[in-house]
Amino acid sequence: MAQPPSPIPDTDLAALFARPFRLARPEAQTVPFIFASPHSGRRYPQSLAAASRLDPVMLRRSEDAFVDELFAGVTMLGAPLLAAEFPRVFLDVNRGVAELDATMFSAPLGVPVDLPSARVAAGLGVIPRIVRDGADIYRGKMAPDEAKMRLEKLYHPYHRALAMLVDETQARFGVAVVVDCHSMPSTLAAPQIVLGDRYGASAAPGLSRMAEDAFTREGLSVTRNAPFAGGHTTMLHGRVAQGCHALQIEINRGLYLDEEKIAKKPNFEVLKLKLTAALTRILRIDIAALRASPDLSAAAE
């Protein structure tokens, strides 16, 4: 009797498990900032493509495309940059570990599951059910061990790496600032930059004012906390009283991306220079003032 063909090895998934993120470090960390890009990963496993009802471009609708490249200049400014290699549509590390939709799986899960939240109900849990424009990702239900595998191999290593950077930075400077870097779909009314500090809960107000001023000086329109106030990362690391601040930056994709083709616009490098100039200003802070006081309005040079 003929044997069934062996399954084709998922080399991309194996590569992701071997290296779920990239960590770019400066020659020496000279500022108490850590930059993270959780949604710019663009290595799509073959098994995801096979299980999905969507074509490759549709799968990329949720991706913060090229955000890691937009922020790559921070290493020259003395700050590390952590970037996920896996795509957001496969696993979203800006969600709580238990924000799972159990109905997506063929049997009970062997990992903790929170009570249903608005994000999970909308299909945007830690393992998303839909892409950003609302289309369902999967043809059918997944095996329950899929959730455990993604969390163990991708989610936890990413968060351990970010926590390590925070601990190292606080040990060196006495304070740490996590900057979570994202992009948002363009709309007619959308601002160009949205800063999220969870309405002042995750970052000192003066730090947010510094960031707003820096981007405004580069000719970019800025709002705070609307429509995005910050996600799991800002909630997890924004502990101002303990000397750890977290600020989320959302960039309007219309500034740099052809959203239909998921391709860079010709002015990509121009925007990257503007962002680097704004970040240079933000990073010129008085570290003592950042440690000592939540009001950093006079901390910039």
Long-range contacts (C-beta under 8 A, 24 or more apart in sequence): 8-46, 10-45, 10-46, 10-47, 11-46, 12-43, 12-44, 12-45, 12-46, 13-45, 13-46, 13-47, 15-43, 15-85, 16-43, 16-45, 16-85, 16-86, 16-153, 16-154, 17-153, 17-154, 19-85, 20-84, 20-85, 20-86, 20-153, 20-154, 20-157, 20-158, 21-82, 21-83, 21-84, 21-85, 21-157, 21-158, 21-161, 22-68, 22-82, 22-83, 22-85, 23-80, 23-81, 23-82, 23-83, 23-161, 23-165, 24-72, 24-75, 24-80, 24-81, 24-83, 25-75, 25-80, 26-75, 26-76, 26-77, 26-78, 26-79, 26-80, 28-78, 29-78, 29-79, 29-80, 29-168, 29-169, 29-172, 30-78, 31-77, 31-78, 31-79, 31-173, 31-283, 31-285, 32-169, 32-170, 32-172, 32-173, 32-174, 32-175, 32-176, 32-177, 32-287, 32-290, 33-74, 33-79, 33-169, 33-176, 33-177, 33-179, 33-282, 33-283, 34-79, 34-80, 34-82, 34-162, 34-165, 34-166, 34-169, 34-176, 34-177, 34-178, 34-179, 35-71, 35-74, 35-79, 35-80, 35-81, 35-82, 35-179, 35-181, 36-81, 36-82, 36-83, 36-162, 36-178, 36-179, 36-180, 36-181, 36-233, 37-64, 37-67, 37-68, 37-71, 37-81, 37-82, 37-83, 37-84, 37-181, 37-182, 38-64, 38-84, 38-88, 38-92, 38-93, 38-94, 38-158, 38-180, 38-182, 38-233, 39-63, 39-64, 39-67, 39-84, 39-88, 39-92, 39-94, 39-182, 39-183, 40-64, 40-65, 40-66, 40-67, 40-68, 40-69, 40-83, 40-84, 40-181, 41-83, 41-84, 41-85, 41-86, 41-87, 41-88, 41-90, 42-87, 43-85, 43-86, 43-87, 44-87, 44-89, 44-90, 45-90, 48-87, 48-89, 48-90, 51-138, 51-139, 51-140, 51-142, 52-137, 52-138, 52-139, 53-135, 53-136, 53-137, 53-138, 53-139, 54-131, 54-135, 54-137, 57-260, 57-261, 57-262, 58-131, 58-135, 59-87, 59-89, 59-131, 59-137, 60-87, 60-89, 60-262, 61-89, 61-131, 61-132, 61-133, 61-135, 62-87, 62-88, 62-89, 62-128, 62-131, 62-132, 63-87, 63-88, 63-89, 63-262, 64-88, 64-181, 64-182, 64-183, 65-183, 65-253, 65-257, 65-262, 66-256, 66-257, 66-264, 66-268, 67-181, 67-182, 67-183, 67-251, 68-181, 69-268, 69-272, 70-181, 70-251, 70-256, 70-268, 70-271, 70-272, 70-275, 71-181, 71-275, 71-279, 72-272, 73-272, 73-275, 73-276, 73-279, 74-276, 74-279, 77-276, 77-279, 77-280, 77-283, 78-283, 79-283, 80-165, 82-158, 82-161, 82-162, 82-165, 84-154, 84-158, 86-154, 88-128, 89-128, 89-131, 89-137, 90-127, 90-150, 90-154, 91-126, 91-127, 91-150, 91-151, 91-154, 91-155, 92-124, 92-125, 92-126, 92-127, 92-128, 93-126, 93-154, 93-155, 93-158, 93-159, 93-232, 93-233, 94-180, 94-182, 94-231, 94-232, 94-233, 95-119, 95-124, 95-125, 95-126, 95-231, 95-232, 96-126, 96-232, 97-126, 97-151, 97-155, 97-156, 98-126, 99-125, 99-126, 100-125, 100-126, 100-127, 100-147, 101-125, 101-127, 101-129, 104-129, 104-138, 104-141, 104-142, 105-141, 105-142, 105-143, 105-144, 105-146, 105-147, 106-141, 106-142, 106-143, 106-144, 107-143, 107-144, 108-144, 109-144, 109-147, 109-148, 110-144, 110-145, 110-148, 111-147, 111-148, 111-151, 126-151, 126-155, 132-185, 159-236, 162-233, 162-237, 166-237, 166-244, 170-243, 170-244, 173-287, 174-243, 174-287, 174-291, 175-243, 175-244, 175-245, 175-287, 175-290, 175-291, 176-237, 176-243, 176-244, 176-245, 177-203, 177-207, 177-244, 177-245, 177-246, 177-247, 177-290, 178-233, 178-234, 178-237, 178-238, 178-244, 178-245, 178-246, 178-247, 179-246, 179-247, 179-248, 179-249, 180-230, 180-231, 180-233, 180-234, 180-246, 180-247, 180-248, 180-249, 181-249, 181-251, 182-228, 182-248, 182-249, 182-250, 182-251, 183-250, 183-251, 183-252, 183-253, 183-257, 184-227, 184-228, 184-250, 184-251, 184-252, 184-253, 185-253, 185-259, 186-252, 186-253, 186-254, 186-255, 186-259, 190-227, 190-252, 190-254, 191-221, 191-222, 191-223, 191-252, 192-220, 192-221, 192-222, 192-251, 192-252, 192-255, 193-220, 193-221, 193-222, 193-223, 193-249, 193-250, 193-251, 193-252, 194-222, 194-223, 194-224, 194-225, 194-226, 194-227, 194-228, 194-248, 194-249, 194-250, 195-222, 195-223, 195-224, 195-225, 195-247, 195-248, 195-249, 195-250, 196-224, 196-225, 196-228, 196-229, 196-230, 196-231, 196-234, 196-247, 196-248, 196-249, 196-250, 197-224, 197-225, 197-229, 197-230, 197-234, 197-238, 197-246, 197-247, 197-248, 198-225, 198-229, 198-230, 198-234, 198-235, 198-238, 199-225, 199-229, 201-238, 201-240, 202-230, 202-234, 202-235, 202-237, 202-238, 202-240, 202-245, 202-246, 202-247, 203-234, 203-238, 203-240, 203-245, 203-246, 203-247, 204-240, 204-245, 204-290, 204-293, 204-294, 204-295, 204-296, 205-294, 205-295, 205-296, 206-293, 206-294, 206-295, 206-296, 206-297, 206-299, 207-245, 207-247, 207-285, 207-290, 207-296, 208-247, 209-296, 209-297, 210-281, 210-282, 210-285, 210-296, 210-297, 210-299, 210-300, 211-247, 211-249, 211-278, 211-282, 213-281, 213-300, 214-278, 214-279, 214-281, 214-282, 215-278, 217-278, 217-281, 218-274, 218-275, 218-277, 218-278, 219-274, 220-274, 220-278, 240-294, 243-291, 245-290, 251-275
